[in-house]
Amino acid sequence: MQVSQNTIDYKKFPTTRFQGSKRKILPWIAESLEELEFETVLDGFGGTGSVSYLFKKSGKKVTYNDVLKFNTIIGKAIVENSMVKLSDEEIHALLRFENYRDQDLIQTVFKGYYFLDKENEWLDKIVNEIFSHPFSETPIEEVEYKKAIVLYAVFQSCLIKRPYNLFHRRNLNIRTSDVKRTFGNKTTWERSFDDYLMKFIKEANSLVFDNGHQCNVINSSIFEIDLEENSYDLVYFDPPYIKKGKNETSNYLKCYHFLEGIARYESWEDLIDFETTNRRLQDHALMNEFTPLKVQDSLETLLDKFKDSIIVLSYKYGGIPSIEDLISSMKRVKKKVSVKSKHYKYALNRQNGNKKLNREYLIIGI
């Protein structure tokens, strides 16, 4: 990987508030892979897009994949998109809500759950605007990128206004209660959606660039990617982190179901599991492949599937399977295996001070 630490400005990478994001350790990832020779790369669990964006900055032909639609929209906005941006005039036009169709799904289904009533109304309006064919004077091949940029900004705006930046619990009261807080920032929570939308659209605009390759985004199960159509010199996997006991925050559909619903707004109501206390979406089949009982077999399947590529597996100490088991599995399909590790503190981790329990690993097989 031909990366010069002196030429990449990591401050100008996408901001993120996602569980498990690798944004803070991107320089370490780049340094760990700099001796590898590859041109095409698949980011199999693309998530926030930070690692894909690193590969793009490094001049690689990147394919970003994620099973969640809202994540792939983020990938489309900042990884696949090489030239399309929004003007200030287009941003202000969106906020006039001229295409609003008087739909109120968020206002009715999620009243009192995650946002204030006036904020739910704003969300219904902006999402309606996005799905009501705006940018009529834009060339058709650019429209989807503009929509992706706006949705990127909506997702980021929703996250920054949420306690813990999650939707795993119905806890609007954390924002509204008049109590002394030991976390969060009420000023941040109360800043308007209008302000945040403009802020994050401008952020997305600043991330758009052409690295000389046609980068692509896939919205697929990693197990179903067709290798006959495309092969990859390197595949990077950052799969769901599973540990013994509850894995509430390892299931991204549970944590970010609200964002996935926005991405699927026109069919959202039909996808909701109304038996759940926070009205999350019905389970996606892929999520069931990463449970304590299945994760070992699932990772073995992936190693076999992509054995002809360089494999880089990102994992954390203390998960299931163990680091030692993963190294053994990698050695089964690869001639040479190396391991790199780094102490890394994740947000909301109660054991952040423990350098043994809080180690990020890269298991590299060539």
Steps between C-alpha positions, in 0.01 A plus 500: 500500500678810379401744773705791622399606849621847411261550209168387651320751719296283735322804641319525167340156523128440562397560860316213656310410814456132423571209732830334413619769260866474400537871420741573786736218407507553123867610506590175676302295248673677212842444656421133566409438134753723326727211392219308328468523122144532372292718273140378546343468844168385644388646832258223589331658803528864392314661789592867541713496186812618685722211391363505144574871491856427618545255212356754258740765630778249446420479130335157501200382301254451785185292524301584812242247619252498785177309556328806650360744248567816700868409520522447126346843446787642706741300283336634186533860621868494595661192340331439165429867437798664330365839388142587602440764769207712618490875466381734773200582283403132479532462878272797565251372240479167682420675825202674345332157484323578174449130420364400841217248455345534847621158618550467875640153566771614742264742677244228567702180543790648699327775699687534830763240409816668374433863406272786595169540312625794293814303412295199388302732275823638353627148432180400320526813288865465402475128423187562292691772319786261421271227369281741301739538207683825581786635287283504188756705309786262585624240249339167587834330566576755774165498684565188708830640623332823609231305681771289666678813623179635654422167666858483629433836666163383638659187651781700660252758630285231661798339667647818647163587659466159666626404849770236445456559123283188491138388452521179703268639768201731524662766716400848390460582871879508533492813285194661650543433874622797702774316688877522546674296231838327504506448122369652181452861407154652520608793280598253229173310535290814474670652194255504209480240226524782244839601634629146512376417150695790353805414708512137391416566134800731492706228667393247238577749222852540638556123486421460130800442275612290202790262566519387138302178550132414476423403858178305560243431769316169555200444729531126551561220743875444506430131443322571170759719326572353157873443456456383141406854398764675713815388676687700763870518576418568866190459715459681830256360755379680812217263596258545793682458829344220703572425864347280767177627649289777349604637162251784472747747351654242266176481302510811285141452387388535863727798563421690180158370393366856488759599237432185301131590513572845358698337217194280430245769580238402243477143638608576858169442676469149354847411628448604863472237771226659710551238773831661598504778757693738275329404172812377331507322167444131452823303518706474186608144420869596486492626857425146610828382345694692763385357831709314761385168353560581133779755479786245487347317203412827329856630520637164380266524202629848416863394523431214259302721262772764470807277534638617163528859628719657764279491810511764772279418796438771758393377841507584868639306794244307703263414217358172375688330343824586679791673331693173527221309324484761225874476443469121471212538255700746291800264494274229362444698178813719480871422473617802694314660791606806698331670793510863607328645805439836665336625817181680398235658721145475368236743616263372771734211586519463876833316476681768299787510748584133456767480230463123465123499456504806274727391217419528133649228280575469130547140389656508154518198271688497171 
